[in-house]
Amino acid sequence: MRGFKSAVTMQARMLDIPFDWQARYHDRVIRDDEEFRKIAAYIEQNPLNWCNDDLNK
């Protein structure tokens, strides 16, 4: 993952593309179908909770 992020960052800089990785983000390898389904459900449902998030005001 580190190599991928480094390569993307270097390419963006070479092409003068404004780009930065999200701070405090934890990368994770999805290991099986069940984990994939849980993560997909979180991604789909999370925006519904934004109005209740104190950091999103």
DSSP file (Angstrom, degrees, kcal/mol; ACC not computed):
  #  RESIDUE AA STRUCTURE BP1 BP2  ACC     N-H-->O    O-->H-N    N-H-->O    O-->H-N    TCO  KAPPA ALPHA  PHI   PSI    X-CA   Y-CA   Z-CA
    1    1 A M     >        0   0    0      0, 0.0     4,-2.8     0, 0.0     5,-0.3   0.000 360.0 360.0 360.0 -41.5    0.0    0.0    0.0
    2    2 A R  H  >  +     0   0    0      1,-0.2     4,-2.3     2,-0.2     5,-0.2   0.915 360.0  49.0 -60.0 -42.2    2.8    2.4    0.9
    3    3 A G  H  > S+     0   0    0      2,-0.2     4,-2.5     1,-0.2    -1,-0.2   0.892 111.1  49.8 -64.3 -40.1    4.4    1.9   -2.6
    4    4 A F  H  > S+     0   0    0      2,-0.2     4,-2.5     1,-0.2     5,-0.2   0.941 112.5  46.4 -62.9 -48.1    1.1    2.5   -4.3
    5    5 A K  H  X S+     0   0    0     -4,-2.8     4,-2.3     1,-0.2    -2,-0.2   0.882 112.8  50.7 -64.2 -37.5    0.4    5.7   -2.4
    6    6 A S  H  X S+     0   0    0     -4,-2.3     4,-2.6    -5,-0.3    -1,-0.2   0.925 111.1  47.9 -64.6 -44.5    4.0    6.9   -3.0
    7    7 A A  H  X S+     0   0    0     -4,-2.5     4,-2.4     2,-0.2    -2,-0.2   0.905 112.5  48.5 -64.3 -41.9    3.7    6.2   -6.8
    8    8 A V  H  X S+     0   0    0     -4,-2.5     4,-2.4     2,-0.2    -1,-0.2   0.921 112.6  48.7 -64.1 -43.5    0.3    8.0   -7.0
    9    9 A T  H  X S+     0   0    0     -4,-2.3     4,-2.2    -5,-0.2    -2,-0.2   0.925 112.3  48.0 -62.5 -45.2    1.7   11.0   -5.1
   10   10 A M  H  X S+     0   0    0     -4,-2.6     4,-2.4     1,-0.2    -1,-0.2   0.909 112.3  49.0 -63.5 -41.9    4.8   11.2   -7.2
   11   11 A Q  H  X S+     0   0    0     -4,-2.4     4,-1.9     2,-0.2    -1,-0.2   0.912 110.3  50.9 -64.6 -42.3    2.8   11.0  -10.5
   12   12 A A  H  <>S+     0   0    0     -4,-2.4     5,-3.2     1,-0.2    -1,-0.2   0.905 111.6  48.0 -62.3 -41.0    0.4   13.7   -9.3
   13   13 A R  H ><5S+     0   0    0     -4,-2.2     3,-1.1     3,-0.2    -2,-0.2   0.904 109.5  52.3 -66.6 -40.7    3.3   16.0   -8.5
   14   14 A M  H 3<5S+     0   0    0     -4,-2.4    -1,-0.2     1,-0.3    -2,-0.2   0.864 114.3  43.1 -62.9 -35.2    5.0   15.3  -11.8
   15   15 A L  T 3<5S-     0   0    0     -4,-1.9    -1,-0.3    -5,-0.2    -2,-0.2   0.350 113.0-120.2 -92.4   5.7    1.7   16.2  -13.6
   16   16 A D  T < 5 +     0   0    0     -3,-1.1    -3,-0.2     1,-0.2    -4,-0.1   0.892  57.0 157.8  56.2  44.0    1.1   19.2  -11.3
   17   17 A I      < -     0   0    0     -5,-3.2     2,-0.4    -6,-0.1    -1,-0.2  -0.879  47.3-121.9 -98.7 121.5   -2.2   17.8  -10.1
   18   18 A P        +     0   0    0      0, 0.0     2,-0.3     0, 0.0    -5,-0.0  -0.485  55.1 149.0 -63.5 119.7   -3.3   19.1   -6.8
   19   19 A F        +     0   0    0     -2,-0.4     2,-0.3   -10,-0.1    -2,-0.0  -0.995  21.6 166.4-156.9 142.0   -3.7   16.0   -4.7
   20   20 A D        -     0   0    0     -2,-0.3     2,-0.2     3,-0.0     3,-0.1  -0.971  34.9-112.1-155.7 149.3   -3.3   14.8   -1.1
   21   21 A W        -     0   0    0     -2,-0.3     2,-0.2     1,-0.1    -2,-0.0  -0.517  46.1 -93.7 -78.6 149.9   -4.3   11.7    0.8
   22   22 A Q    >   -     0   0    0     -2,-0.2     3,-0.8     1,-0.1    -1,-0.1  -0.445  46.0-117.8 -64.0 130.5   -7.0   12.0    3.4
   23   23 A A  T 3  S+     0   0    0      1,-0.2     3,-0.1    -2,-0.2    -1,-0.1  -0.357  91.1  15.0 -69.8 150.4   -5.4   12.6    6.8
   24   24 A R  T 3  S+     0   0    0      1,-0.2     2,-0.4    -2,-0.1    -1,-0.2   0.811  88.8 149.6  57.0  35.1   -5.9   10.0    9.6
   25   25 A Y    <   -     0   0    0     -3,-0.8     2,-0.6    -4,-0.0    -1,-0.2  -0.837  38.5-146.2-101.2 134.8   -7.1    7.4    7.2
   26   26 A H        -     0   0    0     -2,-0.4     2,-0.2    -3,-0.1    -3,-0.0  -0.890  10.0-146.8-105.1 115.2   -6.4    3.8    7.9
   27   27 A D        -     0   0    0     -2,-0.6     2,-0.3     2,-0.0     0, 0.0  -0.530  21.1-177.5 -76.2 145.2   -5.8    1.5    4.9
   28   28 A R        -     0   0    0     -2,-0.2     2,-0.5   -27,-0.0    -2,-0.0  -0.994  26.8-129.8-147.7 138.1   -7.0   -2.0    5.2
   29   29 A V        -     0   0    0     -2,-0.3     2,-0.5     2,-0.0    -2,-0.0  -0.766  28.2-129.5 -84.8 126.3   -6.9   -5.1    2.9
   30   30 A I        -     0   0    0     -2,-0.5     3,-0.1     1,-0.1    -1,-0.0  -0.685  25.2-171.7 -79.5 122.3  -10.3   -6.6    2.6
   31   31 A R        +     0   0    0     -2,-0.5     2,-0.3     1,-0.1    -1,-0.1   0.678  54.4   2.1 -97.3 -20.0   -9.8  -10.3    3.4
   32   32 A D  S  > S-     0   0    0      1,-0.1     4,-2.1     0, 0.0     5,-0.1  -0.962  75.7 -92.6-158.6 174.4  -13.1  -12.0    2.5
   33   33 A D  H  > S+     0   0    0     -2,-0.3     4,-2.6     1,-0.2     5,-0.2   0.870 119.4  54.6 -62.7 -38.9  -16.6  -11.6    1.1
   34   34 A E  H  > S+     0   0    0      2,-0.2     4,-2.1     1,-0.2    -1,-0.2   0.924 109.5  46.7 -63.4 -44.1  -18.2  -11.0    4.5
   35   35 A E  H  > S+     0   0    0      1,-0.2     4,-2.3     2,-0.2    -1,-0.2   0.900 111.6  52.7 -63.7 -39.8  -15.8   -8.2    5.3
   36   36 A F  H  X S+     0   0    0     -4,-2.1     4,-2.7     1,-0.2    -2,-0.2   0.926 108.6  49.6 -60.3 -45.3  -16.4   -6.7    1.9
   37   37 A R  H  X S+     0   0    0     -4,-2.6     4,-2.3     1,-0.2    -1,-0.2   0.900 111.1  49.5 -62.4 -40.9  -20.2   -6.7    2.4
   38   38 A K  H  X S+     0   0    0     -4,-2.1     4,-2.1     2,-0.2    -1,-0.2   0.914 113.2  45.9 -64.6 -42.7  -19.8   -5.0    5.8
   39   39 A I  H  X S+     0   0    0     -4,-2.3     4,-2.5     2,-0.2    -2,-0.2   0.912 112.3  50.9 -67.2 -41.9  -17.6   -2.3    4.4
   40   40 A A  H  X S+     0   0    0     -4,-2.7     4,-2.2     1,-0.2    -2,-0.2   0.906 110.2  49.9 -62.1 -41.6  -19.9   -1.8    1.4
   41   41 A A  H  X S+     0   0    0     -4,-2.3     4,-2.5     2,-0.2     5,-0.2   0.904 110.3  50.7 -64.0 -40.9  -22.9   -1.4    3.7
   42   42 A Y  H  X S+     0   0    0     -4,-2.1     4,-2.6     1,-0.2    -2,-0.2   0.932 110.1  49.3 -61.4 -45.6  -21.0    1.1    5.8
   43   43 A I  H  < S+     0   0    0     -4,-2.5    -2,-0.2     1,-0.2    -1,-0.2   0.898 115.2  44.3 -62.0 -40.4  -20.1    3.2    2.8
   44   44 A E  H  < S+     0   0    0     -4,-2.2    -1,-0.2    -5,-0.2    -2,-0.2   0.881 122.1  36.2 -71.5 -38.2  -23.7    3.2    1.5
   45   45 A Q  H >< S+     0   0    0     -4,-2.5     3,-1.2    -5,-0.2     4,-0.5   0.718  96.3  80.9 -91.0 -22.8  -25.3    3.9    4.9
   46   46 A N  G >< S+     0   0    0     -4,-2.6     3,-2.1     1,-0.3     4,-0.5   0.863  83.2  61.1 -58.3 -41.8  -22.7    6.3    6.4
   47   47 A P  G >  S+     0   0    0      0, 0.0     3,-1.1     0, 0.0     4,-0.4   0.814  95.8  63.9 -56.9 -27.2  -23.9    9.5    4.6
   48   48 A L  G <  S+     0   0    0     -3,-1.2     3,-0.3     1,-0.2    -2,-0.2   0.752 102.4  50.1 -65.8 -22.1  -27.3    9.1    6.3
   49   49 A N  G X  S+     0   0    0     -3,-2.1     3,-1.6    -4,-0.5     4,-0.4   0.503  82.3  93.1 -93.1  -6.2  -25.5    9.6    9.6
   50   50 A W  G X  S+     0   0    0     -3,-1.1     3,-1.6    -4,-0.5     6,-0.2   0.847  77.8  60.8 -59.7 -35.2  -23.7   12.8    8.7
   51   51 A C  G 3  S+     0   0    0     -4,-0.4    -1,-0.3    -3,-0.3    -2,-0.1   0.734 106.4  48.3 -65.9 -19.6  -26.4   15.1   10.0
   52   52 A N  G <  S+     0   0    0     -3,-1.6     2,-0.6    -4,-0.1    -1,-0.3   0.422  88.5 103.9 -96.3  -0.2  -25.8   13.5   13.5
   53   53 A D    X   -     0   0    0     -3,-1.6     3,-1.7    -4,-0.4    -3,-0.0  -0.743  59.4-155.5 -90.3 117.9  -22.0   13.9   13.3
   54   54 A D  G >  S+     0   0    0     -2,-0.6     3,-0.6     1,-0.3    -1,-0.1   0.763  94.8  57.2 -61.7 -26.1  -20.7   16.9   15.4
   55   55 A L  G 3  S+     0   0    0      1,-0.2    -1,-0.3     2,-0.1    -5,-0.0   0.516  97.6  63.9 -83.1  -4.2  -17.6   17.1   13.2
   56   56 A N  G <         0   0    0     -3,-1.7    -1,-0.2    -6,-0.2    -2,-0.1  -0.132 360.0 360.0-110.4  35.5  -19.8   17.6   10.1
   57   57 A K    <         0   0    0     -3,-0.6    -1,-0.2    -5,-0.1    -2,-0.1   0.402 360.0 360.0-118.1 360.0  -21.4   20.9   11.0
